[in-house]
Amino acid sequence: MSSISSITSTNNQNGINLMVQDFQAIGSALQSGNLSSAKGAVSNFQTILQSVSQASASSSSQPFGANTKANTDYQNLLASLQSGNLTVAQTAFNSLTTDLLASGPTQTQSAAS
């Protein structure tokens, strides 16, 4: 059994690494103004996200769990890419990045001080 759990853990870590790469690719594509590449990177990101989290249809609209700001920003990013609005996509991606960083472990440090 331990070999199965280590394989699953390795696969999840690989998936997470790929998600990070795709997230960075989204940012790079948006920064360079390449909507087509950004759409491709988002598609890859979504596929890996669903694979890693084994997300159901109901959780696909909330890929960042309880982080409602990040989920909203992500939905705005998807909508703006779908409509081809580069400026809104860039803003949504920047907001998403900020919200994800704000929800990280550094947020708990202020409570300990």
Secondary structure, 3 states (H helix, E strand, C coil): CHHHHHHHHHHHHHHHHHHHHHHHHHHHHHHHCCHHHHHHHHHHHHHHHHHHHCCCCCCCCCCCCCCHHHHHHHHHHHHHHHHCCHHHHHHHHHHHHHHHHHCCHHHHHHHHC
